[in-house]
Amino acid sequence: MQHLLGEGGFSYVYLVQDTSTSQLYALKKIRCPFGQESVSLALKEVEAYTLFSPHPNIIHSVDHSVVSAKDKSDPGAKTVYILLPYYRRGNLQDAINANLVNHTKFPERRLMILFLGVARALKAMHQYRVKGAPGGVASQRKAKGVRQEAAEADQDAAKKNKKRRRREEPERDQEDVEQEPLMEGEVTRSQEGVGEGELRAYAHRDIKPGMLFVWVSHMAC
């Protein structure tokens, strides 16, 4: 691990280096202090990286891992690690700041190329069709595996919540308890599939210069 690249909320991004190849990567560390539901939400991010891979304008993940916290005071806490490509040129906000400091500006052609990259990435997300991912069957299977991981996290969280409610409310009618849906509060509902070839649009919801990474003359969301 080299140094911290950035942080926000419960996540941290570190610059790391492969000791065998010297390849640089960005390692995103997402703390999940709220149990399995927050793990499931973090895995939705991994699924998005996987689902649209390989696309020239959308970042892909190299690998991911879910690790249990070593802190015995909070045995339910977990951390999700996502290994991502490292972009030496940083993000668009870095380039904007450099222009301000150096009193320079983007050439019009470069701006058009960068804007086109963002538009192509958003088009791929907004017009995504089931089994129509850039990576074809391979990316579909990988994304399905990550989605299953998230679903299992949801199920585990639902079961734990149900047990906790039973302990906290022992006088509740048993029939009322049995009528509760097992997947109450499930966060995977938005990921339910549709028929092959049908449209299932995705929204980024956080497009800003700091989220747009630059390499050579291209842009990645």
N, C-alpha and C positions, 0 to 999 in steps of 0.2 A: 504494500500500500504506500502510495507516494504522499498525497495530501488531500485535504478537503476541497472539492470544487464548488460546492454550494449546498444549501439546506433550505428547508421550508416545511412547516408543520411537523409531521412525524417522520419526515424523510430526509436523508442525507445522501449526497453523491460524492464519491471518492475517486480519485485517479489511481488506478492500480496497474501493475505491470506483470505480464506473464514471465516468470523466471526462466522458462526454457526457450521462449522465442523473442523475448523483450518487447512483445506487442503490448501497446497501451490500450486500456479499456476504462470505461466509466462504470463504477459499481454503485448501484442505487440501493440504499439500505432503508427499508420501510418498517418502522416500529409499529407493532399491532397490539397496543395495550388493552384493547377492548375485546379480546378473545377471538373466536373463530369467525365472527361476522366481519371484523376488520381485516382478517387474513383473506377472506373471500373477496372483499373489495379490492385488495392489493392484487390478487390473482386475476381480476378482471383486466387490470393494466397489462399483465403478462399475456393474457389471451389476445388483447388488441394488437400487441407487437407481433404475435404469432400469426394471427388471422390474416393480416395484410402483407405478410412477408412472402416472397421478396418484392418490394415495390421501391423504385429508385428514390421516391420522395417521402417515404415513411420509415421511421426508425424501426429496426428489428432488434429483438433480444437475442443474445448469444446463448444464455442459459439462465436458470433461476433456481432458487432453493428456499425452503421454509424451515427455519431453525427455531427450536424451543428455547425460551429464555433460561439462562443459568440462575437467575435470581429466584431462590426458593420461596421468597415472600409473595411472588406472583407467578405460580406455576402455569397459569393459563396464557400468559403473555408469549407472543411469538414474534419473530422478525423475518420479513421476506427480503431476500437479496435478489436483485436483477442485474445481470451482467450485460452491459450495452456497449456499442462501439464508442470510441472516443473521437470527438471532432476537434482537431487542433485549433481551428479557426474560431471556435466558440459559437455563440449564437448571434442572432441578428442584433440584439440589444447591445452586445459588445461592439459590433461594427458601428452602430449608431453613435455610441459613446465616443469611439475613436474618432469619428468624423467631427464631433463637437469639439473635442480637445485639439485636433489638428486643423480645424477650420477647413475641412474638405467635405466633399459630397459624393454620393454614388453616381457613377455614369448612368445615363438613362437606359442603355442596353442592359447593364447589370441588374438594374432594378426590375426590368421587364422579365429577365430570366429568373430572378428570385421569386417574383410574384407568380410566374407561371408554375414554378415548382410547388408552391403552396396550393395553388388552384388545382393542380393535378392530384395532390395528396387528398384534398378535401373531396374532390370528385370521386376518388376511389372509395372513400368512406361513405359518402352520401348515397352512392349508387351501387353499393355492395350487394351482390346477389349470392344466395346460398350456393355453395360449391362453385362459386365463380371467383374465388380468391386468386391473387397473382401467383401464389405458390401451388395452386391446384389441390389435388388430393392430399399431398404431403402436409401442407400448411393446415388444411382442414382437420386432419387427424391429430396434429400436434395441438391445435387450438381446442379440439374436443377434449383432449387429455387434460389440458389446463382447466377447462370449464368443469370437468368432472371433479377435479381437485377442489375447485371452489364450491361446487355443490355439496361435496362431502363435508367441507368446513361449515356450510350453512346447516346441514343436518345435525352436525355435532353441536353447534351453537343452539339450535332449536331444542334439542334433547336436554342440554344443560339448563336452559332457561325454564323448561317445563318442570324439571326436577327441583329447581330452586323455588319456583312458585308453589310447588307442592309442600316443600319444607316450610315456606313462609306462611302459607295459608292452610294449615292442617284441617280446619273446620269446614272447608269448602266441600260442597256436595260432589261425591265421586263421579256422578253422571255428568256434571258440568265439566269436570276435568277431562273426561274421556271424549267429550264432544269438541275439544279444542283441536284445531288443525295442527298436525305435526310440524309443518313448515311455516308456521305463522312468523311473519317478519322476514321471510326468505328473500335474500337479495339477488337470487339468480332468476327471478321472474322475468326481468328485462332481457335475459339471454335465451329465453325459450325459442327454439328454432321454428322455421316456417318451411314450406315445401321447397324442394330443389328447384333452383332457377328463379325463385321469387325474391322480391326486393326486401332486404332487411337493412335499412339505413342506420348508420352510426353517426353520432355527433361528437366532435372533439371537446367543445365547451370551455376551452382555455387557450384559444389562439391569441398569442401576443409575441412580441419580438424575442422575449426571453425563452420562449418555447420553440423557436425556429432555429435549427442548427445549420451551419454553413460548412460546406466542403467544396473546394475548387470553385465551380460556378453554379453549384446546385444548392438546393434547400431541402431540409427534411423536417417533418413535424414530429 
